[in-house]
Amino acid sequence: MLPATWYGLIGVRTTEVKTVWLFFLHNFLLGIGTILVYVSANVILLENNPERNLPLAYGIAALAMMAAGKAYTYFEHHLPLQRLAVRVLLVVVAFTGVISVLVAVGHSVAAAVAIMAGYRVIYLLTNLEFWGVSAVVFDVRQSKRLFGLIGSGDMPAKALGAILALLVHAHTDLLFLLLLALGPIWELCTPCAPRYARMR
C-alpha cells in the first residue's frame, strides 16, 4: 500500500483507501479478462474468412449489446440497485458458463462469434454495474476526485492483458488463453455489490 502522503497527492483520503483500491481492482480485472477474450475471438475469426466473419461478429455483438442495454434500462427502473447488481452478476456468471462450454467444443466460427458477442455483453453489464454502484457509494464531491482514479485501472489492464495474450499464445494453444481469461471475469462475478455498499 502507498504511504498516506501519496494518497493525499492523488486526492484519496484515509477513509476512502480501501474502497478506492477495491474499485480499481475491479476495473483492472475486468480489463485483463476482456482483452484476453477479445484477442482470442479475433484470432479464431481471422483464421476463417475474416472478410466475412469479422463484420458478422461485430454486428452481432453490437445487436447483443443493444439488447442487453435495453434490458438493463428496464430493470434499472423496476429493481433496487443492490438487487439489480446481484442479478447482473448472476447473468454474467451464466454467460461465463455458456462461453466455457463454447471454448471446450472447438474453434468454429460460430463459437468465435458467440464468444465475441458474449463478452461484449459481459463487458457492458459489468461496467453498468460498476459505475452504477460507484454512483451510490461515492457522493458528488468524491466522484469528482475519485472517478478518474478508479476508472484508470482499465487501460493498464488492457495493455498487460494484450502482452500476456501474445506471450501465452506463442507457447500454448488458444484454448488455454481463453480459459485463462475466465479467471479475472469469474473473480468479478461474485456478489460484490453488498460489500461495496458496506464500505461507505
C-alpha positions in Angstrom: 0.0 0.0 0.0 1.1 3.6 -0.6 2.0 6.0 2.2 -0.6 8.5 3.4 1.3 11.3 1.7 1.0 9.7 -1.7 -2.8 9.2 -1.2 -3.1 12.8 -0.4 -1.3 13.8 -3.6 -3.7 11.7 -5.7 -6.8 13.1 -3.8 -7.6 9.9 -1.8 -8.5 10.4 1.9 -7.5 7.8 4.5 -11.1 6.6 5.0 -11.5 6.1 1.2 -8.4 4.0 0.6 -9.9 0.5 0.9 -12.9 1.4 -1.2 -10.8 3.0 -3.9 -8.5 0.0 -4.1 -11.5 -2.4 -4.4 -13.0 -0.4 -7.3 -9.6 0.0 -9.0 -9.0 -3.8 -8.7 -12.5 -4.5 -10.1 -11.8 -2.4 -13.2 -8.3 -3.9 -13.6 -9.5 -7.5 -13.6 -12.3 -6.6 -16.0 -9.8 -5.1 -18.4 -7.5 -8.2 -18.4 -10.3 -10.7 -18.8 -11.9 -8.7 -21.6 -8.8 -8.2 -23.7 -7.7 -11.8 -23.5 -11.1 -13.0 -24.8 -11.2 -10.2 -27.4 -7.8 -11.2 -28.8 -8.8 -14.9 -28.7 -12.0 -14.4 -30.5 -10.3 -12.3 -33.2 -7.6 -14.9 -33.7 -10.3 -17.6 -34.4 -12.2 -15.2 -36.7 -9.1 -14.3 -38.6 -8.5 -18.0 -39.4 -11.8 -18.4 -41.2 -12.8 -16.0 -43.9 -12.1 -12.8 -41.9 -13.5 -10.5 -44.6 -17.0 -12.0 -43.9 -16.8 -13.2 -40.3 -15.2 -10.2 -38.6 -18.0 -7.8 -39.7 -20.6 -10.5 -38.8 -19.1 -10.9 -35.3 -19.0 -7.2 -34.6 -22.5 -6.7 -36.0 -24.0 -9.5 -33.8 -22.0 -8.2 -30.8 -23.5 -4.7 -31.4 -27.0 -6.0 -31.5 -26.4 -8.1 -28.4 -25.1 -5.1 -26.5 -28.1 -3.0 -27.6 -30.5 -5.7 -26.3 -28.6 -6.0 -23.1 -28.6 -2.3 -22.6 -32.4 -2.1 -23.2 -32.9 -4.9 -20.7 -30.7 -3.2 -18.1 -32.5 0.1 -18.5 -35.9 -1.6 -18.0 -34.8 -3.4 -14.8 -32.9 -0.3 -13.5 -36.3 1.4 -13.2 -38.0 -1.6 -11.6 -35.4 -3.0 -9.1 -33.4 -1.5 -6.2 -29.7 -1.1 -7.1 -28.5 -3.9 -4.8 -30.9 -6.5 -6.3 -30.1 -5.3 -9.8 -26.3 -5.5 -9.2 -26.6 -9.1 -7.9 -28.8 -10.1 -10.8 -26.5 -8.6 -13.3 -23.6 -10.5 -11.8 -25.6 -13.7 -11.9 -26.3 -13.1 -15.6 -22.5 -12.6 -16.1 -21.9 -15.9 -14.3 -24.4 -17.6 -16.7 -22.7 -16.1 -19.8 -19.3 -17.2 -18.5 -20.6 -20.8 -18.1 -22.0 -20.8 -21.6 -18.8 -19.4 -23.1 -16.8 -22.0 -21.1 -18.7 -24.7 -22.9 -18.2 -23.0 -26.3 -14.4 -22.8 -25.6 -14.3 -26.6 -25.0 -16.1 -27.6 -28.2 -13.6 -26.2 -30.7 -12.5 -23.3 -32.8 -15.6 -22.9 -35.0 -16.6 -19.5 -36.5 -20.0 -19.8 -34.6 -18.1 -20.3 -31.3 -15.9 -17.3 -32.0 -18.9 -15.1 -32.9 -20.7 -16.2 -29.7 -17.5 -15.6 -27.6 -17.2 -12.1 -29.1 -20.9 -11.2 -28.5 -21.0 -12.8 -25.1 -18.0 -11.0 -23.7 -19.2 -7.7 -25.2 -22.4 -8.2 -23.3 -20.4 -9.2 -20.1 -18.2 -6.1 -20.5 -21.2 -3.9 -20.9 -23.1 -5.3 -17.9 -20.2 -5.3 -15.6 -19.4 -1.7 -16.5 -23.0 -0.7 -15.9 -23.0 -2.5 -12.6 -19.6 -1.0 -11.7 -20.5 2.6 -12.4 -24.0 2.2 -11.0 -22.6 1.1 -7.7 -19.9 3.8 -7.9 -22.5 6.5 -8.2 -24.2 5.2 -5.0 -21.0 4.6 -2.9 -19.4 8.0 -3.7 -21.1 11.3 -3.3 -20.7 14.2 -5.9 -17.6 15.6 -4.4 -15.9 12.2 -4.1 -16.9 11.4 -7.7 -15.1 14.4 -9.0 -12.0 13.4 -7.1 -12.0 9.6 -7.5 -13.8 8.5 -10.7 -10.8 9.3 -12.9 -8.6 7.3 -10.5 -10.8 4.2 -10.1 -11.5 4.2 -13.9 -7.8 4.3 -14.7 -7.5 0.6 -13.8 -8.9 -0.3 -17.2 -6.1 0.9 -19.5 -3.0 -0.7 -17.9 -5.0 -3.9 -17.5 -5.7 -3.9 -21.3 -2.0 -3.3 -22.0 -0.9 -6.1 -19.7 -3.6 -8.4 -21.0 -2.6 -7.8 -24.6 1.1 -8.5 -23.8 0.1 -11.6 -21.8 -2.0 -12.8 -24.7 0.9 -12.5 -27.1 3.2 -14.4 -24.7 0.7 -17.2 -23.9 -0.4 -17.6 -27.5 3.2 -18.0 -28.5 3.8 -21.0 -26.2 0.5 -22.7 -25.7 -2.8 -23.3 -27.5 -5.6 -20.9 -27.9 -7.9 -22.9 -25.6 -5.6 -22.2 -22.6 -5.6 -18.5 -23.5 -9.4 -18.4 -23.4 -9.6 -20.4 -20.2 -7.0 -18.0 -18.6 -9.3 -15.1 -19.4 -12.1 -16.7 -17.4 -10.2 -16.3 -14.2 -10.4 -12.5 -13.8 -14.0 -12.4 -15.1 -15.0 -15.2 -12.7 -13.5 -13.1 -9.8 -15.7 -10.2 -10.8 -18.8 -12.5 -10.8 -19.0 -12.7 -7.0 -21.8 -10.9 -5.3 -19.6 -7.8 -4.5 -22.2 -5.1 -4.6 -23.2 -5.5 -0.9 -19.5 -5.3 0.0 -19.2 -2.1 -1.9 -22.2 -0.7 -0.1 -20.8 -1.7 3.4 -17.6 0.2 2.8 -19.2 3.6 2.7 
